[in-house]
């Protein structure tokens, strides 16, 4: 926990992936699990997730745990 009472939550694993189409552009999305206790998860853009958390990816493979 930081001095301003905030904290960083790191992803635990990727649960799923899909491709969404927005205005004719394909966007690769991954469903990220953030908390095991509450099962908090949400869809994130794969490229941004891979940049921020490369440990969840090996090459072009997604690590499914």
VEXPA-496211 format. One record per residue (C-alpha): residue number from 1; residue in three letters; x, y, z. Coordinates in Angstrom, 1 decimal. Example, Ala and Ser with C-alpha at 12.3 -4.5 7.8 and 13.67 -1.06 7.14 Angstrom:
<recs>
<k=1 r=ala x=12.3 y=-4.5 z=7.8>
<k=2 r=ser x=13.7 y=-1.1 z=7.1>
</recs>
This chain:
<recs>
<k=1 r=unk x=0.0 y=0.0 z=0.0>
<k=2 r=unk x=1.3 y=3.4 z=-0.9>
<k=3 r=unk x=1.3 y=6.5 z=1.3>
<k=4 r=unk x=-1.8 y=7.9 z=-0.5>
<k=5 r=unk x=-3.6 y=4.6 z=0.5>
<k=6 r=unk x=-3.7 y=3.3 z=-3.0>
<k=7 r=unk x=-2.3 y=0.0 z=-4.2>
<k=8 r=unk x=-1.5 y=-1.7 z=-7.5>
<k=9 r=unk x=-3.4 y=-4.8 z=-8.4>
<k=10 r=unk x=-1.5 y=-7.2 z=-10.7>
<k=11 r=unk x=-3.2 y=-9.7 z=-13.0>
<k=12 r=unk x=-3.3 y=-13.3 z=-12.0>
<k=13 r=unk x=-4.0 y=-15.0 z=-15.3>
<k=14 r=unk x=-5.9 y=-14.7 z=-18.6>
<k=15 r=unk x=-9.1 y=-16.6 z=-18.7>
<k=16 r=unk x=-10.3 y=-16.1 z=-22.3>
<k=17 r=unk x=-9.6 y=-14.2 z=-25.5>
<k=18 r=unk x=-11.7 y=-13.0 z=-28.4>
<k=19 r=unk x=-11.7 y=-10.6 z=-31.3>
<k=20 r=unk x=-14.2 y=-7.7 z=-31.3>
<k=21 r=unk x=-14.9 y=-5.6 z=-34.4>
<k=22 r=unk x=-15.3 y=-1.9 z=-34.0>
<k=23 r=unk x=-15.9 y=0.3 z=-37.0>
<k=24 r=unk x=-14.4 y=-2.5 z=-39.3>
<k=25 r=unk x=-11.3 y=-2.8 z=-37.2>
<k=26 r=unk x=-10.5 y=-6.1 z=-35.4>
<k=27 r=unk x=-9.5 y=-5.6 z=-31.7>
<k=28 r=unk x=-7.9 y=-8.6 z=-29.9>
<k=29 r=unk x=-9.2 y=-8.7 z=-26.3>
<k=30 r=unk x=-8.2 y=-10.9 z=-23.3>
<k=31 r=unk x=-10.3 y=-11.6 z=-20.2>
<k=32 r=unk x=-8.0 y=-10.9 z=-17.2>
<k=33 r=unk x=-8.5 y=-12.3 z=-13.7>
<k=34 r=unk x=-7.4 y=-9.7 z=-11.1>
<k=35 r=unk x=-8.5 y=-11.2 z=-7.8>
<k=36 r=unk x=-9.0 y=-14.9 z=-6.9>
<k=37 r=unk x=-11.0 y=-14.2 z=-3.7>
<k=38 r=unk x=-13.7 y=-12.2 z=-5.4>
<k=39 r=unk x=-13.2 y=-13.5 z=-9.0>
<k=40 r=unk x=-12.8 y=-9.9 z=-10.3>
<k=41 r=unk x=-12.1 y=-10.0 z=-14.0>
<k=42 r=unk x=-12.6 y=-7.8 z=-17.1>
<k=43 r=unk x=-11.9 y=-7.6 z=-20.8>
<k=44 r=unk x=-8.7 y=-5.7 z=-21.7>
<k=45 r=unk x=-7.0 y=-4.9 z=-25.0>
<k=46 r=unk x=-4.5 y=-7.7 z=-25.6>
<k=47 r=unk x=-1.7 y=-5.5 z=-26.9>
<k=48 r=unk x=-1.9 y=-3.2 z=-23.9>
<k=49 r=unk x=-2.0 y=-6.1 z=-21.5>
<k=50 r=unk x=1.0 y=-7.8 z=-23.2>
<k=51 r=unk x=3.0 y=-4.5 z=-22.9>
<k=52 r=unk x=2.1 y=-4.0 z=-19.2>
<k=53 r=unk x=2.3 y=-7.7 z=-18.1>
<k=54 r=unk x=4.5 y=-9.7 z=-20.5>
<k=55 r=unk x=4.8 y=-12.5 z=-18.0>
<k=56 r=unk x=1.2 y=-13.5 z=-19.0>
<k=57 r=unk x=2.4 y=-14.2 z=-22.5>
<k=58 r=unk x=5.1 y=-16.4 z=-24.1>
<k=59 r=unk x=5.9 y=-15.2 z=-27.6>
<k=60 r=unk x=2.5 y=-15.1 z=-29.2>
<k=61 r=unk x=1.0 y=-17.6 z=-26.8>
<k=62 r=unk x=-1.3 y=-16.7 z=-23.9>
<k=63 r=unk x=-0.6 y=-18.5 z=-20.7>
<k=64 r=unk x=-3.8 y=-20.2 z=-19.5>
<k=65 r=unk x=-3.5 y=-21.3 z=-15.9>
</recs>
